[in-house]
Amino acid sequence: MNRTDPGSAARPTVSRLLPSLLLLLTVFGPISMDLYLPALPALTRELGAATSIAQLTVTACLIGLALGQLVAGPLSDRFGRRGILLIGVAAYIGTSLLCAAAPSVGLLIAARFVQGLAGGVGIVIAQAAGRDVYAGGALIRFYGRLTVVGGFAAIVGPLLGGALSTVADWRGLFLFLAVIGSAILLITLLAFGETLPAADRTVGGLRRTLQDFRTLLADRIFLGAVLSQGFLYAAVFAYLAGATYVLQDIYGLSPQGYALAFGANSAGFMVFGYFAGRAAEQWSVRGTLTVGVAITGLGALGLLAAGIAPMPLWVVLVSLFALASGVATASPPATTLALVEYPQIAGTASSLLGMVRFGFGGIAAPLVGIAGAASILPLGLVTVAATVLAAVSFAVLARPRRGGAPAPGPGGPSTTTATVITAH
């Protein structure tokens, strides 16, 4: 777990539990999103909200997750990872309780936004701290494991939500999220030592942060990897927002049936994410990403076909499986391309990646409810358009640099690292 970047200060000794905790921190996003999805139709009815308005509870959380990462990443580069993480987890617990007590859909949307802000801290710290302690093939494998754990959380979330919805209402599900946050806070206090020594932290405040953002956005490979991820996550979050209505309202699945179908898709997310990490390390970073975009496209086309003409349930399930699995395949190599060249500003780079992922998802999610809960066509159109834009972004912007030249600006890679990633 030693970082090998030239010129870096010696890495501090870290707890043996730290890798497991970093993986656990990635459940913030999936659990916040997925646990209450089986109860979303019931929530819609109880609060007297339109389908598109109720889906804003998903959108608000996504936007909060995006903005939370955008703020927490640079702050962790400047002040260290541990303190920022503790603040974020504590805030997550409080806002989960606020969600449980919300008397109207408007207040719930506001509380979900703040919950997302707090939840985004865990996601960005997990990615940045991983970059602090891993390098080379170990870094690629770590991002593969992050994808697997995210898929596992996506399985556990709706399954628990479906089970809990038989004994508790949607408010009880948010109380359960507060319990999960409390457990993570306790583990963080015990196991998370600082991974970014004071000597490696950035200085200069807002001016330096803006300079780092400009450096990242001027790197076309970083920008291509981030935009492709943003559009792919727009597709997968459109799926998260729309699938509960498609499977329950159109195809008549119960909340438990929906949870099982969603769990099967999330199992595909886990398996494909694991093998994507291995393939990116041993075969090709760019090739693995390309395969992921292609698989996502096949799933999106299946959903579009189901929106144009009636299709049996298995066609929709296979399409959703392909969509989720394709995004999982593309995630580890894209994350590696985006972060590997910027060890000194890993938090800032991770914050931009997360902001685009969840921000694009927040924009796409409400679009699937435009035609109400009785049509698959908007879901098909949104996912196809997002996948096409992901493919174009990667193909146009993320072309290999000539001769393996390193990226400009602070935090650029060693020649060896740049050459390896470019060759792949």
Secondary structure, DSSP 8 states (H G I E B T S, - for coil): -----TT--------TTHHHHHHHHTTHHHHHHHTTGGGHHHHHHHTT--HHHHTHHHHHHHHHHHHHHHHHHHHHHHH-HHHHHHHHHHHHHHHHHHHHH--SHHHHHHHHHHHHHHHHHHHHHHHHHHHHH--HHHHHHHHHHHHHHHHHHHHHHHHHHHHHTTTS-HHHHHHHHHHHHHHHHHHHHHH---SS-GGGS--SHHHHHHHHHHHHHT-HHHHHHHHHHHHHHHHHHHHHHHHHHIIIIIS---HHHHHHHHHHHHHHHHHHHHHHHHHHHHT-HHHHHHHHHHHHHHHHHHHHHHHHS---HHHHHHHHHHHHHHHHHHHHHHHHHHHTT-GGGHHHHHHHHHHHHHHHHHHHGGGGGTT-TT-SHHHHHHHHHHHHHHHHHHHHH----GGG---SSTT---HHHHHHHHH-
